[in-house]
Amino acid sequence: MSAIENCRTAALGGHVARCEDCAYTTIAYNSCRNRHCPKCQGAAAKEWLAAREADLLPVPYYHVVFTLPAPIADIAYQNKAVVYDLLFKVSAQTMLTIAADPKHLGARIGITSVLHSWGSAMTHHPHVHMIVPGGGISSDGQHWVSCRLGFFLPVRVLSRMFRRLFLEKLIAAHQAGRLSFFGDHAPLAACKTFAAYLRPLRKIEWVVYSKRPFGGPEAVLSYLSRYTHRVAISNSRLISVDDAGVTFKWKDYRTKQRERQKMMTLATDEFIRRFLIHVLPKGLHRIRHYGLFAKSSCANNIARARELLAVANFQGEPTSVAADSSKPSCPCCGGRMIIIEVFAHGAAPRHRPTAPTTVIRIDTS
């Protein structure tokens, strides 16, 4: 929380920039660069998207979501590093296994997975969003296998394999002593109690959701820009902060589409608590790539996919958004801004920013 509170304030230091042409002066405070900070994730998302743009294939892309049932989410709440890692690995293994089966697709696919741990009201709701090309490279590597139009993989088959594999690996983690329990869940430390707790979960359907394919590569990038670097709540959803608490917008997905947009007010301490439960354990990556997109062989696999799709291989040009944002032009005349002072953490800059001007319009009619 201290990183987010100090972000872009004098506490983190910064620099003073002045226009070479009109001497317009501005102060820029340093960012905290914390991955949970709403203010810092915009630039990080642009840089990440610029790198991903070159990896897009000219095929339909599908959006698949794997969600943990509430009793497993309760275990994840107390064992984030272990259970979130299992969610990533098991969901990817499920997709890769079913896609490789000749009865379904019979191909090696590529997956980009993004972890979200929240619902719209910032409650604990762990799930993985996947972006997957609608096809893959055949097992012999000689041709591209496309999925059926508008259909990728059967969600019921995915759901049941995901359920089986996840429970197997969760039990193995429990037996290896990798899970911890406290509070109301403390009795789950016993093997028999844990097995009884999981037993009903073998009979229910685990939610796997597959959306319609995106309209094209541009739509994929637009979607990714909203999901990859999202935090539990963005500044745009905040309505007000006062003695009564924090009021924000949220969507109630249990109601009809027209009635989903609602407002919620939480006491300040409850709002902060809900935000903090979505802070990820140190070192846990929330964006991962599998199959054809695994980092070790991603470039070669994409080049081969383009070759099989009869598309000329090209080097994607990264966008210049990140570069432009780091070297902005003068807002007054458009001239080049140069840094004239750098000040340390907690220090005050010697130079003052240019005061905002008020434009007075005179009616000459």
ZAGUSE-347736 format. One line per 10 residues: their letters; for each residue x, y, z of C-alpha. Coordinates in Angstrom, 2 decimals, decimal comma. Each point is the difference from the previous one (the first is absolute). Layout:
% ZAGUSE-347736
a	X Y Z  ...
% end
This chain:
% ZAGUSE-347736
msaiencrta	0,00 0,00 0,00  2,87 2,40 0,73  1,25 -0,37 -3,58  -3,41 0,90 -1,42  -0,48 2,88 2,47  3,38 1,51 -0,93  -0,31 -0,59 -3,75  0,64 3,19 -2,00  0,51 2,14 3,08  3,05 1,84 1,34
algghvarce	0,63 -2,99 2,29  1,50 -1,90 -2,96  1,89 2,93 -1,51  -0,22 1,01 -3,63  1,24 2,51 -2,54  -0,75 3,44 -1,44  -0,31 0,43 -3,77  0,05 3,26 -1,96  -0,92 0,72 -3,61  2,95 1,13 -2,13
dcayttiayn	-2,21 2,41 -1,94  -2,47 1,66 2,39  1,54 -0,87 3,41  -3,20 -1,75 1,14  0,99 -1,88 3,17  -1,58 -3,09 1,51  0,74 -2,34 2,91  -0,25 -3,78 -0,44  0,09 -2,23 3,07  1,33 -3,55 -0,17
scrnrhcpkc	-2,32 -3,00 -0,24  0,06 -2,81 2,55  -0,07 -2,63 -2,81  -1,84 -2,37 2,31  -1,98 -2,53 -2,04  -3,07 0,55 2,19  -0,06 3,78 -0,48  -2,88 1,24 -2,20  2,02 3,04 -1,14  3,07 -1,97 -1,14
qgaaakewla	-1,60 -2,81 -1,96  -1,03 2,10 -3,02  3,55 0,52 -1,26  0,96 -3,58 0,87  -2,94 -1,30 -2,03  0,99 2,08 -3,04  3,56 -1,31 0,07  -1,19 -3,59 0,38  -2,53 0,36 -2,82  2,60 1,47 -2,34
areadllpvp	2,05 -3,17 0,46  -3,01 -2,30 -0,44  -1,16 1,72 -3,18  2,74 -1,70 -2,01  -1,14 -3,44 1,23  -3,60 0,16 -1,25  -1,04 -2,56 -2,61  -2,58 0,67 -2,76  -2,57 -2,41 1,46  -3,04 0,35 2,28
yyhvvftlpa	0,85 0,21 3,70  -2,09 -1,50 2,79  -0,48 1,07 3,60  -0,21 -2,86 2,53  -0,51 0,48 3,76  0,76 -2,58 2,73  -1,56 0,79 3,40  0,61 -1,65 3,37  -3,12 -1,00 1,99  -0,56 1,90 3,25
piadiayqnk	1,28 -2,74 2,39  3,29 -0,17 -1,94  0,15 3,81 -0,09  -0,16 -0,09 3,81  3,06 -2,24 0,03  1,71 2,31 -2,49  -0,64 2,97 2,28  2,33 -1,56 2,58  2,42 -1,58 -2,53  0,23 2,47 -2,87
avvydllfkv	3,42 -0,92 -1,36  -0,73 -3,75 -0,15  -3,62 0,07 -1,20  0,41 2,82 -2,53  2,98 -1,86 -1,48  -2,12 -3,16 -0,23  -2,79 1,98 -1,68  2,40 1,19 -2,68  1,68 -3,35 -0,61  -3,08 -2,24 0,15
saqtmltiaa	-2,13 2,23 -2,25  2,82 0,14 -2,57  0,59 -3,76 0,21  -3,72 -0,57 -0,53  -0,11 2,19 -3,11  3,18 -1,45 -1,50  -1,08 -3,61 0,63  -3,52 0,34 -1,45  1,26 2,03 -2,98  2,64 -2,64 -0,79
dpkhlgarig	-2,63 -2,78 0,01  -0,82 -0,97 -3,63  -3,67 -0,36 1,05  -0,13 3,75 0,58  2,65 2,09 -1,78  3,12 -2,14 -0,26  2,47 2,87 0,17  2,45 1,87 2,22  -1,54 3,33 0,99  1,30 3,20 1,54
itsvlhswgs	-1,41 1,58 3,18  0,36 3,35 1,73  -1,40 -0,24 3,55  -0,83 2,90 2,31  -0,88 -0,47 3,68  -2,78 2,03 1,60  -0,87 -0,58 3,65  -2,96 2,37 0,34  -3,63 0,47 -0,87  -1,46 3,38 -0,90
amthhphvhm	-0,67 0,80 3,68  3,63 -0,90 0,87  -1,02 -3,24 1,70  2,34 -3,00 -0,29  -0,77 -1,75 -3,29  3,10 -1,65 -1,53  -0,17 -0,84 -3,70  2,24 -0,11 -3,06  -0,73 1,74 -3,29  1,55 -1,65 -3,06
ivpgggissd	0,51 1,42 -3,49  0,44 -2,87 -2,47  0,37 -0,04 -3,80  -2,71 -2,06 -1,70  2,29 -2,79 -1,11  3,51 -1,37 0,35  2,89 -1,82 -1,62  -0,54 -3,69 -0,75  1,91 -2,55 2,05  2,37 -0,69 -2,92
gqhwvscrlg	0,58 3,74 -0,46  -0,97 -0,11 -3,68  -3,26 1,94 -0,12  -2,29 2,39 1,85  -3,17 -1,50 1,47  -2,91 2,46 0,27  -2,87 -0,48 2,41  -3,60 -0,07 -1,19  -1,56 3,35 -0,79  -1,26 1,59 3,22
fflpvrvlsr	0,97 -3,02 2,16  3,32 -0,71 1,67  -0,09 -2,80 2,59  -2,92 -1,61 1,93  -0,34 1,76 3,35  -1,51 -3,00 1,77  3,00 -2,15 -0,88  2,31 2,81 1,10  -1,91 0,46 3,24  0,15 -3,65 1,04
mfrrlflekl	3,69 -0,43 -0,78  0,77 3,27 1,80  -1,94 -1,20 3,06  1,74 -3,40 0,08  3,53 1,31 -0,53  -0,38 2,88 2,43  -1,30 -2,17 2,84  2,77 -2,54 -0,59  2,71 2,64 0,19  -1,63 1,80 2,94
iaahqagrls	-0,07 -3,25 2,00  3,65 -0,62 -0,92  0,88 3,50 1,25  -1,85 -0,71 3,26  1,81 -3,31 0,48  3,32 1,72 -0,65  -0,75 2,51 2,77  -0,11 2,98 -2,38  -3,38 1,28 1,21  -0,69 1,98 3,17
ffgdhaplaa	-3,34 0,55 1,74  -1,15 2,31 2,75  -3,21 1,36 1,52  -3,13 -1,92 -0,95  2,00 -2,09 -2,49  2,60 -1,21 2,51  -1,57 -3,52 0,21  0,80 -0,49 -3,72  3,60 -0,69 0,97  -1,15 -3,56 0,79
cktfaaylrp	0,02 -2,28 -3,05  -3,42 -1,57 0,68  -1,66 3,37 0,58  1,59 1,39 -3,14  -1,18 -2,99 -2,07  -3,55 0,40 1,35  0,09 3,73 -0,83  0,93 -0,74 -3,62  -2,41 -2,90 -0,50  -3,06 2,08 -1,04
lrkiewvvys	2,14 1,91 -2,50  0,46 -3,14 -2,07  -3,72 -0,03 -0,82  -0,61 3,62 -1,01  0,79 1,68 -3,31  3,04 2,29 0,10  -0,52 3,13 -2,07  1,91 0,18 -3,27  -1,28 2,67 -2,35  0,86 0,46 -3,66
krpfggpeav	-1,03 3,24 -1,70  -0,54 0,61 -3,69  3,14 0,74 -2,04  1,29 3,56 -0,21  -0,57 2,05 -3,13  3,69 0,07 -0,94  3,52 0,75 1,29  -0,94 3,60 0,83  -2,85 -1,22 2,21  2,38 -2,40 1,75
lsylsrythr	2,40 2,82 0,81  -2,87 2,18 1,20  -1,16 -2,79 2,31  3,49 -0,70 1,30  0,52 3,68 0,77  -2,98 -0,17 2,35  0,89 -3,27 1,72  3,74 -0,65 0,20  1,04 2,76 2,41  -3,31 0,60 1,73
vaisnsrlis	-0,06 0,33 3,79  -2,87 -0,72 2,38  -1,56 3,42 -0,61  0,90 2,86 -2,34  -0,19 3,69 0,84  -2,76 0,46 -2,59  -2,38 -2,12 2,12  0,39 2,16 3,11  -2,94 2,36 0,60  0,75 1,68 3,33
vddagvtfkw	1,95 -0,23 3,26  -1,42 1,54 3,19  -0,67 -0,76 3,65  -2,60 -2,60 -1,01  2,61 -1,98 -1,92  0,95 -0,64 -3,60  -2,65 -0,16 -2,72  0,78 -1,75 -3,28  -1,70 -1,49 -3,05  -0,35 -3,76 -0,39
kdyrtkqrer	-1,84 -2,51 -2,19  -2,45 -2,51 1,43  0,19 -2,86 -2,51  -2,87 -1,85 1,67  -2,53 2,52 -1,29  -1,18 0,97 -3,48  2,37 1,84 -2,29  -1,82 3,36 0,35  0,09 -0,14 3,80  3,58 -1,13 0,54
qkmmtlatde	1,63 3,39 0,57  -0,28 0,81 3,70  1,74 2,05 2,68  1,39 -1,32 3,27  1,26 1,85 3,08  2,46 -1,73 2,32  1,53 1,22 3,23  3,53 1,20 -0,73  1,69 -2,82 1,92  -2,14 -2,62 -1,79
firrflihvl	0,80 1,55 -3,38  3,72 -0,16 0,76  -0,33 -3,59 1,28  -1,71 -1,11 -3,20  2,64 1,69 -2,10  2,88 -1,59 1,91  -1,30 -3,57 -0,24  0,85 0,20 -3,73  3,66 0,88 0,54  1,88 -2,94 -1,48
pkglhrirhy	2,79 -1,85 1,80  3,46 1,27 -0,89  1,42 -1,69 -3,09  -3,34 -1,37 -1,26  -0,43 0,89 -3,68  -3,57 0,88 -0,91  0,54 -0,24 -3,79  1,32 -3,31 -1,35  0,43 -1,61 -3,40  -0,39 -3,66 -0,88
glfaksscan	0,24 -2,35 -2,98  1,06 1,76 -3,18  0,38 3,25 1,95  2,35 -1,38 2,66  2,93 2,42 0,16  2,70 -2,54 -0,80  -1,35 -0,68 -3,50  -2,58 2,72 -0,65  1,81 1,77 -2,86  0,68 -3,22 -1,90
niararella	-3,54 -1,28 0,49  -1,59 3,24 -1,20  2,26 0,09 -3,04  -0,96 -3,60 -0,81  -3,70 0,74 0,52  0,18 2,94 -2,42  1,80 -2,17 -2,51  -2,68 -2,67 0,24  -2,71 2,64 -0,28  1,70 1,20 -3,19
vanfqgepts	0,57 3,44 1,52  3,25 1,80 -0,66  2,12 0,16 3,10  0,36 3,54 1,28  1,63 1,85 2,79  -2,68 1,87 1,95  0,76 3,64 0,58  -0,45 0,84 3,66  -2,20 2,95 0,58  1,58 3,26 1,08
vaadsskpsc	-2,54 0,71 2,75  2,35 -0,85 2,86  2,84 2,05 -1,51  -2,24 2,99 -0,59  -1,38 -0,11 3,54  3,52 0,07 1,45  0,96 3,05 -2,08  -3,11 2,15 -0,28  -0,14 3,15 -2,07  -0,81 3,40 1,45
pccggrmiii	-3,75 0,31 0,71  0,24 3,73 -0,72  1,83 0,23 -3,35  0,90 -3,61 -0,89  3,72 0,60 0,41  2,58 -2,39 1,44  0,03 -0,37 3,78  3,41 -0,38 1,64  0,76 -1,02 3,59  1,53 2,87 1,96
evfahgaapr	-0,13 -1,47 3,51  -0,22 -3,38 1,71  -1,00 -0,09 3,68  0,33 -2,87 2,47  -2,60 -1,84 2,05  -1,75 2,34 2,42  1,74 3,11 -1,34  -1,74 3,04 -1,46  0,94 1,24 -3,49  1,80 3,37 -0,22
hrptapttvi	-1,90 1,05 -3,12  -3,69 0,82 -0,07  -2,46 -1,24 -2,64  -1,53 2,45 -2,43  -3,29 1,27 1,37  -3,06 -0,99 -2,02  -1,22 2,80 -2,23  -3,61 1,09 -0,26  -1,19 0,79 -3,45  -2,30 3,05 -0,12
ridts	-2,25 0,11 -3,00  -1,15 3,47 -1,05  -3,22 0,30 -1,94  0,74 2,48 -2,81  -3,35 -0,33 -1,70
% end
